[in-house]
């Protein structure tokens, strides 16, 4: 149709609240927490025995969450460029 499209986002990274600070980051950390719990409480039930104490590295968990968010926001940015959508930082 020859029309132009634009998206206004105030955060400086695409994806809105859910992707940047809400649902996705929370679920990434929750998944890591579930893995920790399973390793600590349930692996032995399945014959998986780990030597030593199971510990949590919160810094790595945060880094994994950040990598997930970055990958998804980068994917949205790629799609915007591919389809000629203009991205404007601000409030609309």
N, C-alpha and C positions, 0 to 999 in steps of 0.2 A: 504493500500500500504506500510505501515511501514515507512513512511516518518515523519520527525519532522517538526514542525512549530514554528516560533517565530514572535513576534511583537515587534518592537522598538518604544518606545514612550518617548519623551524628558521631559514631564511635571511632571512625577511622579504619575500621575493618568491617567487611560485609558479613551479613548473617543475622543481624539483630540480636536481641537479648538472649534468645534460646541458644544460639550457637556460640556466642561470645562469653557470656557470664552465667547462663541459666542451665537449661536442660542438658546440653551436651557435656560441658565441663563437669557438672555434678554426676552424670552417669558414668563418665570416664573414671572419676575417683571412686564411685561406688563399685564399679566392676573390679578395680584394683583391690578394694577392701574385701570383696567377696573372694577373690583369689587368695588373699592372705588368710582369711578365715578357713577356707577349704584346706589350704596347706597345713594350717595349724591343727584343725579339728577332724578332718575327714579323709585325708590322703591315706593314713594308715589303715582305714577301713577297706581300702582298695589294694592293699599290699604295697603301697608306696611309702617307704620309710626314708626319712631324711635325717642325715647325721647332724647333730647340733640343734641349736634353737632357731626357730623361724622368726625372723625380725622384719620390720617394715622400714623401708627407706622412703620417707615422705618426700624428700627432694626429687627422687626418681619418679615417684607417683605424680608429682606436680609437673615434671618435665614431660612425662607421657601425656598428661592431660593437655599441656600446651601444644605438643606436637599434633595431637588429634585436632584441636581447634584450628591451628595454623593450616593444616592440610585441607580441612573443609572450607575455611574462608578463602584459601587460595584457589580452590576449585570453583567457588562462586565467582571470584574475580576473573578466572579464565573464561568461564561461560559468558560473562558480561562482555569481555573483549571479543570473543568469538562471534557473538551475535550483535555487536555494535551498540550495546547499552552504555550510556554515559553514566558514570558514577560521580556523584557530587557529595562532598563531605559537608554536613550541616544539618539543619532542622528544616523540615518542610511541612 
